[in-house]
Amino acid sequence: MDWSQIYDESGLDSTPTFPVFHPPLGPPHLLSFASAPSESGYTALACYIFTINYILGVGCLGVPFGFARAGLVLGSLLVVAVTLLSYATVSYVAESVGRAEELAKMPCERGSKCWLCLGHHGPGGVCREVTEGTPLKRAEDSYDALPPPTGGKRGRSDTMDSEADVDWSRAKSYEVVSLCQKFLGTRHVVLYQLSLLGLMYVGLLAYSQVFANSIQSTLPLVVPRWCLALLFALLVLPLSLVDLESQITVQAAMAVARFVAIFIMIIGSLYALWSDPLDNLSPSASPPYLAPPSPGKMSYTWDFTGFGVVFSTALFSQLFQHSVPGLIRPLPPADRPNVNGIFGAALGTTCFLYLLLGITAAVYFGKDTSSSINLNFTDFYYGLTLETASRAQLTLISILSQIVVLFPALDTLSVFPLICNTLGNNLNSATPGFSRAVNSLLKARGDTRPAPERRRLSQSVSSAFFRLTAAVPPIVLSVYCSDLAFSLQLAGVAGLYVAFVCPCLLQIESVKTMRRNELALYNDYSGWHSSKAVCWLVLVFAGLSGVVVGSQVWTSIIELLRDGDSESQTDN
């Protein structure tokens, strides 16, 4: 995803019919790469690093819980399967970008940043709308959308004379929503945007939960959740109301801290398996100190009642399909053929980390594995006791535990405002009438400011309102919903369309469009995954998984409502 769009005045994509929602499910680090790719040093290695940073987020904290509930065998198989299918669908988005770039060279598309022709093209690139006499705004007539390519006067002659010097395909915007509008139509644009909107709100809820749970675990007394939510609101709401360009350095530091925290958990779990029978009360008399199996809570093979938890967590943790166009765009042309290898390496790296963290932590903590694994390290002593450990050892394990437990809480303080900023700006862009209504209200109340100043004030009020609309509901909901695993299940439902369904449909329809236009069906991003059989396999898997996850989410909702009724009756 092109994160430079976060701070755009409008926040809109090239498709004006519906707002663009791009949820930062991982740390946003791509703020400036789209503007000057050749000077920025954005190489294949940089793309790999940023992709990993983008993927890793709060989802990794729920992986061990999913492994414990679904079983180590089933959990591992699902993580590997989701990774392979995510690789295929990520490549589908990349292929669709490549095909869109070729289509952008068609006569009716050249010379404009946005899609002018949304119809089908006949043989030889002739637009059917033109041949059938339907009025169509020609690209040459909209050349004011681009700077004069030769520094001269804008107009039709400049457009036609300078075509050889302008790469029209690179001048366009190819966010996924643009691809949906081009290849799938407005209905799928709406579905895609609603799915992303759901992911953003679930992501905000997850960050609110992680903060509250992490802070509570470090306190000696039980604090009401509304107090923790209020504290979180006091910290993040002011940040959500201001522009956050200065967060880039903070985000880079958080990316390093994220890896440190993950490796502390992995190494700590591995060390404990061989030297610590105390923290997990293992019945084993000798290493490895494995946690005992427990029906419905810990399985070493498979337990399909936990399918929804581990599948949704894996999907949420490997989801970055919506960011593919922005990750590709800054790459130099020479590195573009390596895109599949870059994304495959990034997905393989995160898959390996998830398997290592999920298996080691679940095997050691067993049925006591928390839905947010960092909480298991609150009073973790790595096999040491207060009686036998030295002061230096106790200080070290205290520091390590605090890093693991508190880092996610600190991470939320930097990421949560960015998500609110993005969501709020796009909600504001989707409802321009609100700003006009504020302006009219100020004018009706006798405001004496000059018209431009009053409009700026109205826009600021509108922006603040929608950023608060994005931030407040998830914080309030976190008071009543503390289970991170349930939030990840909801994210899995919303993410099915974004991660699997939409990319497959883009692949199918973009191939059809290229065939109609007698253009090459395959490009630099094509591979073994490009066949229709693989595409339909992904869709079938997504459909079956959606049914299972949906039914288990519904069951979880019923249980939550039942538990709520039981607590109410107990209080009465």
C-alpha positions as CSV (number, residue, x, y, z in Angstrom):
1,M,0.0,0.0,0.0
2,D,1.2,3.5,-0.8
3,W,1.2,5.1,2.7
4,S,1.8,8.5,1.3
5,Q,-1.9,8.6,0.6
6,I,-2.6,8.5,4.3
7,Y,-1.9,12.2,4.7
8,D,-3.4,13.2,1.3
9,E,-5.9,16.0,1.7
10,S,-8.7,14.0,0.3
11,G,-7.6,10.5,1.0
12,L,-9.4,9.3,-2.2
13,D,-8.2,6.8,-4.7
14,S,-8.7,7.2,-8.4
15,T,-12.2,5.9,-8.2
16,P,-14.5,8.7,-7.0
17,T,-17.6,6.5,-6.4
18,F,-16.6,5.1,-3.1
19,P,-14.1,5.9,-0.4
20,V,-10.8,4.0,-0.1
21,F,-10.2,2.1,3.1
22,H,-6.7,0.8,3.6
23,P,-6.3,-0.8,7.1
24,P,-2.8,-0.8,8.5
25,L,-2.9,-4.4,9.9
26,G,0.8,-4.1,10.4
27,P,3.2,-1.2,11.0
28,P,2.9,1.4,8.3
29,H,6.4,2.2,6.9
30,L,5.9,3.2,3.3
31,L,5.1,6.8,3.7
32,S,7.4,8.3,1.0
33,F,8.4,5.6,-1.4
34,A,5.9,6.2,-4.1
35,S,7.0,9.7,-4.8
36,A,10.6,9.2,-5.9
37,P,11.4,5.5,-6.2
38,S,14.7,5.9,-8.1
39,E,16.2,8.3,-5.5
40,S,14.8,6.6,-2.4
41,G,16.9,3.5,-2.7
42,Y,13.8,1.3,-2.7
43,T,15.3,-2.0,-3.9
44,A,14.2,-5.6,-3.8
45,L,15.8,-6.0,-0.4
46,A,14.0,-2.9,0.9
47,C,10.7,-4.2,-0.5
48,Y,11.3,-7.5,1.3
49,I,12.0,-5.8,4.6
50,F,9.0,-3.5,4.4
51,T,6.7,-6.4,3.5
52,I,7.7,-8.3,6.6
53,N,7.3,-5.2,8.7
54,Y,3.9,-4.7,7.2
55,I,2.7,-8.3,7.8
56,L,3.8,-8.6,11.4
57,G,1.2,-7.1,13.8
58,V,-0.9,-8.1,16.7
59,G,-2.1,-11.2,14.9
60,C,1.2,-13.0,15.8
61,L,0.2,-12.8,19.5
62,G,-2.8,-15.0,18.9
63,V,-1.0,-17.7,16.9
64,P,0.0,-19.9,19.9
65,F,-3.5,-19.8,21.3
66,G,-4.8,-21.0,17.9
67,F,-2.3,-23.8,17.9
68,A,-3.3,-25.0,21.3
69,R,-7.0,-25.0,20.5
70,A,-6.8,-26.5,17.0
71,G,-3.8,-28.8,17.7
72,L,-0.2,-28.6,16.6
73,V,-0.7,-30.7,13.4
74,L,-3.9,-28.9,12.2
75,G,-2.6,-25.5,13.2
76,S,0.7,-26.0,11.3
77,L,-1.1,-27.3,8.2
78,L,-3.5,-24.4,8.2
79,V,-0.7,-21.8,8.6
80,V,1.3,-23.4,5.8
81,A,-1.9,-23.6,3.6
82,V,-2.9,-20.0,4.2
83,T,0.7,-18.9,3.5
84,L,0.7,-20.8,0.1
85,L,-2.7,-19.5,-0.9
86,S,-1.8,-16.0,0.3
87,Y,1.2,-16.2,-2.0
88,A,-1.0,-17.1,-4.9
89,T,-3.5,-14.3,-4.2
90,V,-0.8,-11.7,-3.6
91,S,0.6,-12.7,-7.0
92,Y,-2.9,-12.4,-8.5
93,V,-3.1,-8.8,-7.4
94,A,0.4,-8.2,-8.9
95,E,-0.6,-9.8,-12.2
96,S,-3.7,-7.6,-12.3
97,V,-1.6,-4.5,-11.8
98,G,0.6,-5.6,-14.7
99,R,-2.4,-6.2,-16.9
100,A,-3.9,-2.8,-15.9
101,E,-0.6,-1.2,-17.0
102,E,-0.9,-2.8,-20.4
103,L,-4.5,-1.8,-20.7
104,A,-3.5,1.8,-19.7
105,K,-1.7,2.0,-23.0
106,M,-4.9,1.6,-25.0
107,P,-5.9,4.7,-27.1
108,C,-8.9,5.5,-24.9
109,E,-6.9,5.4,-21.7
110,R,-3.7,7.2,-22.5
111,G,-3.0,10.6,-20.9
112,S,-5.0,10.3,-17.7
113,K,-4.2,9.3,-14.2
114,C,-7.7,7.8,-13.7
115,W,-9.7,5.3,-15.6
116,L,-11.7,7.1,-18.3
117,C,-13.0,4.0,-20.1
118,L,-14.7,1.4,-17.9
119,G,-16.0,-0.6,-20.8
120,H,-14.7,-3.5,-22.9
121,H,-12.3,-3.1,-25.7
122,G,-12.6,-4.8,-29.0
123,P,-9.8,-6.3,-31.2
124,G,-6.9,-4.0,-31.8
125,G,-7.7,-1.9,-28.7
126,V,-10.7,-0.1,-30.2
127,C,-13.1,1.0,-27.5
128,R,-16.6,-0.4,-28.1
129,E,-18.2,2.6,-26.5
130,V,-16.5,4.8,-29.2
131,T,-17.4,2.5,-32.1
132,E,-21.0,2.3,-31.0
133,G,-21.3,6.1,-30.8
134,T,-21.6,6.4,-27.0
135,P,-20.1,9.7,-25.8
136,L,-16.8,9.1,-24.1
137,K,-14.5,11.7,-22.6
138,R,-11.2,11.2,-24.5
139,A,-7.9,11.1,-22.6
140,E,-6.6,14.0,-24.6
141,D,-9.3,16.2,-23.3
142,S,-8.3,15.5,-19.7
143,Y,-4.7,16.1,-20.0
144,D,-4.8,18.9,-17.5
145,A,-4.8,16.1,-14.9
146,L,-1.1,15.7,-15.7
147,P,1.7,18.3,-15.8
148,P,2.8,19.4,-19.3
149,P,5.3,16.7,-20.3
150,T,7.6,19.2,-22.2
151,G,7.0,22.3,-20.0
152,G,4.9,23.9,-22.7
153,K,1.2,24.8,-22.9
154,R,-1.2,22.1,-22.0
155,G,-3.6,20.8,-24.5
156,R,-4.3,18.3,-27.2
157,S,-1.2,19.0,-29.3
158,D,1.1,18.6,-26.3
159,T,-0.5,15.3,-25.5
160,M,-0.1,13.9,-28.9
161,D,3.4,15.2,-29.5
162,S,4.9,13.9,-26.3
163,E,3.4,10.4,-26.1
164,A,6.7,8.8,-26.7
165,D,8.2,10.6,-23.7
166,V,5.5,9.6,-21.2
167,D,4.9,6.3,-19.6
168,W,1.1,6.5,-19.4
169,S,0.8,3.2,-17.5
170,R,3.0,4.4,-14.7
171,A,1.0,7.7,-14.5
172,K,-2.2,5.9,-13.4
173,S,-3.2,4.7,-9.9
174,Y,-3.5,1.0,-9.4
175,E,-4.7,0.5,-5.9
176,V,-6.9,-2.6,-5.6
177,V,-10.1,-0.6,-5.5
178,S,-9.1,0.8,-9.0
179,L,-8.6,-2.7,-10.2
180,C,-12.0,-3.8,-8.8
181,Q,-13.7,-0.9,-10.6
182,K,-11.9,-1.7,-13.8
183,F,-12.3,-5.5,-13.9
184,L,-15.2,-6.3,-11.5
185,G,-17.5,-3.4,-11.4
186,T,-19.0,-1.1,-8.7
187,R,-20.7,-3.9,-6.8
188,H,-17.3,-5.5,-6.0
189,V,-15.9,-2.1,-5.2
190,V,-18.5,-1.8,-2.5
191,L,-17.9,-5.3,-1.2
192,Y,-14.1,-4.7,-1.1
193,Q,-14.4,-1.4,0.7
194,L,-16.9,-2.7,3.3
195,S,-14.6,-5.7,3.9
196,L,-11.6,-3.4,4.4
197,L,-13.7,-1.1,6.6
198,G,-14.6,-4.1,8.8
199,L,-10.9,-5.1,9.0
200,M,-10.0,-1.6,10.1
201,Y,-12.5,-1.5,12.9
202,V,-11.6,-5.0,14.0
203,G,-7.9,-4.0,13.9
204,L,-8.7,-1.0,16.1
205,L,-10.6,-3.2,18.5
206,A,-7.7,-5.7,18.7
207,Y,-5.2,-2.9,19.5
208,S,-7.5,-1.6,22.3
209,Q,-7.8,-5.1,23.7
210,V,-4.0,-5.7,23.6
211,F,-3.4,-2.4,25.5
212,A,-5.9,-3.1,28.2
213,N,-4.9,-6.7,28.7
214,S,-1.2,-5.9,28.7
215,I,-1.5,-3.1,31.2
216,Q,-3.8,-5.1,33.5
217,S,-1.3,-8.0,33.6
218,T,1.4,-5.7,35.1
219,L,-0.8,-4.3,37.8
220,P,-1.1,-5.8,41.3
221,L,-4.8,-5.1,41.5
222,V,-7.7,-5.7,39.2
223,V,-8.7,-2.5,37.5
224,P,-12.1,-2.0,35.9
225,R,-11.8,-2.3,32.1
226,W,-13.5,1.0,31.6
227,C,-10.6,2.7,33.5
228,L,-8.1,1.1,31.2
229,A,-10.2,2.1,28.2
230,L,-10.4,5.7,29.5
231,L,-6.6,5.7,30.0
232,F,-6.1,4.4,26.4
233,A,-8.5,7.0,25.1
234,L,-6.7,9.8,26.8
235,L,-3.4,8.7,25.3
236,V,-4.5,8.0,21.7
237,L,-7.4,10.4,21.0
238,P,-5.2,13.5,21.0
239,L,-2.7,11.7,18.6
240,S,-5.5,10.7,16.4
241,L,-6.5,14.3,15.8
242,V,-3.2,15.5,14.5
243,D,-1.2,14.6,11.4
244,L,1.4,12.0,12.2
245,E,4.3,12.4,9.7
246,S,6.7,12.6,12.7
247,Q,5.8,9.0,13.6
248,I,8.0,7.5,10.9
249,T,11.1,7.2,13.2
250,V,8.9,5.9,16.0
251,Q,7.5,3.2,13.6
252,A,11.0,2.1,12.6
253,A,12.0,1.7,16.2
254,M,8.8,-0.2,16.9
255,A,9.6,-2.6,14.1
256,V,12.9,-3.5,15.7
257,A,11.3,-3.9,19.1
258,R,8.7,-6.1,17.6
259,F,11.3,-8.6,16.4
260,V,13.0,-8.5,19.7
261,A,9.8,-9.2,21.6
262,I,9.0,-12.2,19.3
263,F,12.4,-13.7,19.6
264,I,12.3,-13.3,23.4
265,M,9.1,-15.3,23.4
266,I,10.4,-18.0,21.1
267,I,13.8,-18.4,22.9
268,G,12.1,-18.2,26.3
269,S,9.7,-21.0,25.4
270,L,12.5,-23.1,24.0
271,Y,14.6,-22.6,27.1
272,A,11.7,-23.4,29.4
273,L,10.9,-26.7,27.6
274,W,14.3,-28.0,28.6
275,S,14.9,-26.3,32.0
276,D,11.6,-25.1,33.5
277,P,9.0,-27.5,34.8
278,L,7.7,-24.8,37.2
279,D,6.0,-22.2,35.0
280,N,3.8,-24.8,33.2
281,L,3.4,-27.4,36.0
282,S,4.6,-30.1,33.6
283,P,4.1,-33.7,34.7
284,S,7.3,-34.7,32.9
285,A,10.1,-35.9,35.2
286,S,12.8,-34.9,32.7
287,P,13.2,-32.6,29.7
288,P,11.4,-31.7,27.5
289,Y,8.8,-30.4,30.0
290,L,5.7,-30.7,27.7
291,A,2.3,-29.4,28.8
292,P,-0.3,-32.2,29.1
293,P,-3.1,-32.4,26.5
294,S,-6.5,-31.1,27.6
295,P,-9.8,-31.7,25.6
296,G,-10.9,-28.5,23.9
297,K,-7.9,-26.5,25.2
298,M,-4.7,-28.3,24.2
299,S,-4.1,-30.9,21.4
300,Y,-0.9,-32.2,19.9
301,T,-2.7,-33.5,16.8
302,W,-6.0,-31.9,15.7
303,D,-9.2,-30.5,17.2
304,F,-11.5,-29.1,14.6
305,T,-13.4,-27.1,17.2
306,G,-10.4,-24.7,17.0
307,F,-10.3,-24.5,13.2
308,G,-11.9,-21.1,13.1
309,V,-9.5,-19.6,15.6
310,V,-6.3,-20.8,14.0
311,F,-7.5,-20.2,10.4
312,S,-8.7,-16.6,11.1
313,T,-5.5,-15.8,13.0
314,A,-3.4,-17.2,10.2
315,L,-5.4,-15.3,7.6
316,F,-5.2,-12.0,9.6
317,S,-1.5,-12.5,10.3
318,Q,-0.6,-13.0,6.6
319,L,-2.9,-10.5,5.1
320,F,-1.4,-7.8,3.0
321,Q,-3.0,-8.2,-0.4
322,H,-4.5,-4.7,-0.2
323,S,-0.9,-3.3,0.0
324,V,0.6,-5.1,-3.0
325,P,0.2,-2.2,-5.5
326,G,1.9,0.3,-3.2
327,L,4.7,-2.2,-2.5
328,I,5.3,-2.8,-6.2
329,R,5.0,0.7,-7.5
330,P,8.3,2.2,-6.2
331,L,10.3,-0.8,-7.5
332,P,12.7,0.0,-10.4
333,P,11.6,-1.9,-13.6
334,A,14.7,-4.1,-13.3
335,D,13.5,-5.5,-10.0
336,R,9.9,-6.0,-10.9
337,P,10.4,-9.6,-12.3
338,N,11.6,-10.5,-8.7
339,V,8.4,-9.4,-7.1
340,N,7.1,-13.0,-6.7
341,G,10.3,-14.1,-5.1
342,I,10.3,-11.0,-2.7
343,F,6.7,-11.7,-1.5
344,G,7.3,-15.4,-1.3
345,A,10.4,-14.9,0.8
346,A,8.5,-12.5,3.1
347,L,5.6,-14.8,3.5
348,G,8.0,-17.7,4.1
349,T,9.8,-15.8,6.8
350,T,6.7,-14.8,8.7
351,C,5.3,-18.4,8.3
352,F,8.5,-19.8,9.8
353,L,8.2,-17.3,12.7
354,Y,4.5,-18.2,13.3
355,L,5.2,-21.9,13.3
356,L,8.2,-21.5,15.6
357,L,6.3,-19.2,18.0
358,G,3.0,-21.2,17.8
359,I,4.5,-24.6,18.4
360,T,7.1,-23.7,21.1
361,A,4.7,-21.6,23.2
362,A,1.7,-23.9,22.8
363,V,3.7,-27.0,23.7
364,Y,5.0,-25.3,26.8
365,F,2.0,-23.4,28.1
366,G,-0.6,-25.9,26.9
367,K,-4.2,-25.3,28.1
368,D,-3.0,-22.1,29.8
369,T,-1.9,-20.4,26.6
370,S,-3.4,-16.9,26.6
371,S,-5.3,-15.5,23.6
372,S,-2.5,-12.9,23.6
373,I,0.7,-14.9,24.2
374,N,2.7,-12.0,25.7
375,L,0.5,-12.2,28.8
376,N,1.9,-15.7,29.6
377,F,5.2,-14.0,30.3
378,T,3.9,-11.7,33.0
379,D,5.4,-13.8,35.9
380,F,7.7,-16.0,33.8
381,Y,10.9,-17.0,35.7
382,Y,12.6,-19.1,33.0
383,G,13.1,-22.0,35.5
384,L,14.6,-19.8,38.3
385,T,13.2,-19.4,41.8
386,L,13.4,-16.4,44.1
387,E,15.3,-18.5,46.6
388,T,18.1,-19.7,44.3
389,A,18.4,-16.9,41.7
390,S,20.9,-14.1,42.0
391,R,19.9,-10.4,42.0
392,A,21.3,-10.0,38.5
393,Q,19.4,-13.0,37.2
394,L,16.1,-11.7,38.7
395,T,16.8,-8.3,37.2
396,L,17.4,-9.7,33.7
397,I,14.3,-11.9,33.7
398,S,12.2,-9.0,34.9
399,I,13.5,-6.8,32.1
400,L,12.8,-9.5,29.5
401,S,9.3,-10.1,30.8
402,Q,8.5,-6.4,30.8
403,I,9.6,-6.0,27.2
404,V,7.4,-8.9,26.1
405,V,4.4,-7.8,28.1
406,L,4.5,-4.1,27.7
407,F,5.8,-3.8,24.1
408,P,2.4,-4.5,22.5
409,A,0.8,-1.9,24.7
410,L,3.4,0.7,23.6
411,D,3.1,-0.4,20.0
412,T,-0.6,0.3,20.1
413,L,0.1,3.9,21.1
414,S,1.9,4.4,17.8
415,V,-0.2,2.3,15.4
416,F,-3.7,3.0,16.7
417,P,-3.6,6.8,15.8
418,L,-2.3,6.0,12.3
419,I,-5.3,3.7,11.7
420,C,-7.7,6.2,13.1
421,N,-6.1,8.9,10.9
422,T,-6.5,6.8,7.8
423,L,-10.0,5.6,8.5
424,G,-11.2,9.1,9.6
425,N,-9.8,10.8,6.5
426,N,-11.5,8.3,4.3
427,L,-14.8,8.6,6.1
428,N,-14.5,12.3,5.8
429,S,-13.8,12.0,2.0
430,A,-16.8,9.8,1.6
431,T,-19.1,12.4,3.1
432,P,-18.2,15.8,1.7
433,G,-21.6,17.1,2.6
434,F,-20.7,17.1,6.3
435,S,-18.1,19.7,5.9
436,R,-20.4,21.8,3.8
437,A,-23.1,21.5,6.5
438,V,-20.7,22.7,9.1
439,N,-19.7,25.6,6.9
440,S,-23.4,26.5,6.4
441,L,-24.1,26.3,10.1
442,L,-21.2,28.6,10.9
443,K,-22.4,31.0,8.3
444,A,-26.0,30.9,9.6
445,R,-24.8,31.7,13.1
446,G,-23.2,34.9,11.9
447,D,-19.6,33.7,11.7
448,T,-17.5,36.7,10.4
449,R,-14.5,34.9,9.2
450,P,-13.5,35.2,5.5
451,A,-15.0,32.4,3.3
452,P,-11.7,30.6,2.7
453,E,-10.9,30.6,6.4
454,R,-14.4,29.4,7.3
455,R,-14.0,26.6,4.8
456,R,-10.7,25.5,6.3
457,L,-12.3,25.5,9.8
458,S,-15.2,23.5,8.5
459,Q,-12.9,20.9,7.0
460,S,-10.9,20.7,10.3
461,V,-14.1,20.2,12.3
462,S,-15.2,17.5,9.8
463,S,-11.9,15.8,9.9
464,A,-11.8,15.7,13.7
465,F,-15.3,14.4,13.9
466,F,-14.7,11.5,11.6
467,R,-11.4,10.6,13.3
468,L,-13.2,10.4,16.6
469,T,-15.9,8.3,14.9
470,A,-13.1,5.9,13.9
471,A,-11.4,5.9,17.3
472,V,-14.2,5.9,19.9
473,P,-16.4,2.9,19.1
474,P,-13.5,0.3,19.2
475,I,-12.3,1.7,22.5
476,V,-15.8,1.5,24.0
477,L,-16.3,-2.0,22.6
478,S,-13.1,-3.2,24.2
479,V,-14.7,-2.6,27.6
480,Y,-17.2,-5.4,26.9
481,C,-15.0,-7.6,24.6
482,S,-11.6,-8.6,26.0
483,D,-11.0,-11.8,24.0
484,L,-8.4,-11.1,21.3
485,A,-9.0,-14.5,19.7
486,F,-12.7,-13.6,19.1
487,S,-11.6,-10.4,17.4
488,L,-9.2,-12.3,15.2
489,Q,-12.1,-14.6,14.2
490,L,-14.1,-11.6,13.1
491,A,-11.1,-10.3,11.2
492,G,-10.9,-13.7,9.5
493,V,-14.5,-13.4,8.3
494,A,-13.9,-9.8,6.9
495,G,-10.5,-10.8,5.5
496,L,-11.8,-13.7,3.4
497,Y,-13.0,-11.5,0.6
498,V,-9.9,-9.2,0.7
499,A,-7.4,-12.0,0.9
500,F,-8.9,-14.7,-1.2
501,V,-12.1,-13.9,-3.1
502,C,-11.3,-10.5,-4.6
503,P,-7.8,-11.4,-5.9
504,C,-9.1,-14.6,-7.5
505,L,-11.9,-12.7,-9.2
506,L,-9.4,-10.1,-10.4
507,Q,-7.3,-12.8,-11.8
508,I,-10.2,-14.4,-13.7
509,E,-11.7,-11.2,-15.1
510,S,-8.4,-9.5,-15.9
511,V,-7.4,-12.6,-18.0
512,K,-10.7,-12.4,-19.8
513,T,-10.2,-8.7,-20.5
514,M,-6.7,-9.3,-21.9
515,R,-8.0,-12.1,-24.1
516,R,-10.7,-9.8,-25.5
517,N,-8.2,-7.2,-26.3
518,E,-5.8,-9.7,-27.9
519,L,-3.1,-8.8,-25.4
520,A,-0.6,-11.0,-23.6
521,L,-2.3,-13.0,-20.8
522,Y,0.9,-13.4,-18.7
523,N,3.4,-10.9,-17.4
524,D,6.4,-10.7,-15.0
525,Y,4.2,-11.7,-12.0
526,S,2.8,-14.9,-13.5
527,G,3.8,-18.4,-12.4
528,W,2.5,-21.8,-11.3
529,H,-0.3,-20.1,-9.5
530,S,-1.7,-18.4,-12.6
531,S,-3.7,-21.3,-13.8
532,K,-7.5,-21.2,-13.5
533,A,-7.4,-24.5,-11.6
534,V,-5.3,-23.0,-8.8
535,C,-7.6,-20.0,-8.8
536,W,-10.7,-22.1,-8.3
537,L,-8.9,-24.2,-5.7
538,V,-8.4,-21.0,-3.7
539,L,-12.0,-20.0,-4.1
540,V,-13.3,-23.4,-3.0
541,F,-10.9,-23.4,0.0
542,A,-12.1,-19.9,0.9
543,G,-15.7,-20.9,0.6
544,L,-15.4,-24.0,2.8
545,S,-13.3,-22.2,5.4
546,G,-15.8,-19.3,5.4
547,V,-18.6,-21.7,6.3
548,V,-16.7,-23.2,9.1
549,V,-15.4,-19.9,10.5
550,G,-18.8,-18.3,10.2
551,S,-20.5,-21.1,12.1
552,Q,-17.8,-21.0,14.8
553,V,-18.0,-17.2,15.1
554,W,-21.8,-17.5,15.5
555,T,-21.3,-20.1,18.2
556,S,-18.8,-17.8,20.0
557,I,-21.3,-14.9,19.8
558,I,-24.0,-17.1,21.4
559,E,-21.7,-18.2,24.2
560,L,-20.7,-14.6,24.8
561,L,-24.4,-13.6,25.1
562,R,-25.1,-16.5,27.3
563,D,-22.2,-15.7,29.6
564,G,-23.4,-12.1,29.8
565,D,-26.9,-13.2,30.8
566,S,-25.4,-15.5,33.5
567,E,-23.3,-12.7,34.9
568,S,-26.4,-10.4,35.0
569,Q,-28.4,-13.0,36.8
570,T,-25.6,-13.5,39.3
571,D,-25.3,-9.8,40.0
572,N,-29.1,-9.6,40.6
